[in-house]
Amino acid sequence: MNLQEKRGFVMTSMKNSAMLWFGLLLLGCSERPIDEPTRAQDESHEGLHLSSLAELSVEALRKRSYHSALRIEQRLGSDSESVRPYIASYDSDGLRVYARIDVPTSPMPVAGYPIVVFLHGWAGIDAAPTFRFYYADDSNYGEMIDSYAELGFAVFTPGFRGHGTVQGIPADGIEYLAAWDNGSYISPVFYAIDALNLIEGLKTVESAGLHLKDPQLTIDTGRINVVGHSQGGDVALIVAAVSGEDSSIKNTIAAASIWSGTFPSRFTQLETYYPMQTTAEAFMSGDGTWNGTDAGKNDAVNPNFVFGYPPDWIVTIEPDRWTWQAETWSLPTVSAAMEIKLSQMYDAINTYIDDIDDASYQIANSPGEKTLIFHDPRVAEGIEQIGAFNAERFLTEPITLQHSDRDFYSFSEWNENLCNRISSAGGTCFDFEYMQNTHSLRVSEHTWFSSSNARPGFDAAIRRDIALFEGLDPTVE
């Protein structure tokens, strides 16, 4: 069974659309009329509206021009023994956005410091304005950034549009989160544009104000590496595809490492993430109990099973012991969860894509059968062009994919499938699976998720990144 069959049927070709739409009437289906967005949105920025979804395709992004000039805004606290941290601003598509810069205190190589551009995961519209760039933050990301800097890499961490407030001035672009950071799963494309503008402007940091403390600072643009975690992994994969040969990018990346990447198609993301976050039907077996599979006692199978492991912070997997968990996973069905995200996807597309203004979708529910989604063919065609999961022909840089076997955000089969296709297309890809790890490549304290003999993958993942960035074989321990 292939990947699409395992994750559920998604209609991407409507050659027989008339027959399918008629069949829905027989199956019993719900159609959600498209309403206006309910959240107030600032539509003043000209880039918020697009003529077509094709403008966000990898092919279109490879033809765009990218540039920026970094300006040092703030020195963060006092120097540590190994790192000097700063906050910079730069322009991305006419938006003022921010980035954290960590400069090593170790001796600078003759060619300049090699680079890690670290692309963080999802923050959300509510948390984005107070985003702190992981400075003085005891977190996984803080440890990752420190690890790269302590090993001699200058680390640039873009906040992305709408993220962060520096000296009382919020980053521009919060309207993009209101419009696109939802069930469309399109916001990572805009974040990739922000990252690419930063990458093209990296050399400008040499004269951006750091010279006051670092008179000899030089950036080695021949050794630009990208690391992305979670949604940042989606961003990193797009950046890697856009940065390949024959694109408009001058500062091409040397290598990329993706941790727990949320990079499959937008439709697969829609059918996976919110159901796993909101309804027990997504991970319970057919008899309503949990065993990590879709099959319960007496051959009872859950046709809408998504993945066997919810996040470990659910604490207990036994519904009869749930308190707050019952409120968090409160939706009755996977279909109800997908309906919410489909509504958001189609609201955004109908509102902001000029050549689509009346699209609708169909959900088909039949007792004992898997829920089916039928997309407007214009939406299906456009959405399938977005993201880099199927852009293996452009993924020519060495890439590592690092993930758990129990992370619903980054299925092992997605990583394996992508890595195999990159290798078959002539690229170099390494796929590392960390057994019984969490989304952060750590071991859970809950034994139903991680057994007593499980080992965290975090340190090994850092070592493999450094080997990759040094041009060595990351499979060698």
Summary of the structure (lengths in Angstrom):
residues: 477
radius of gyration: 22.5
end to end distance: 33.8
largest distance: 73.2
contacts: 1627
relative contact order: 0.14
helix: 35%
strand: 19%
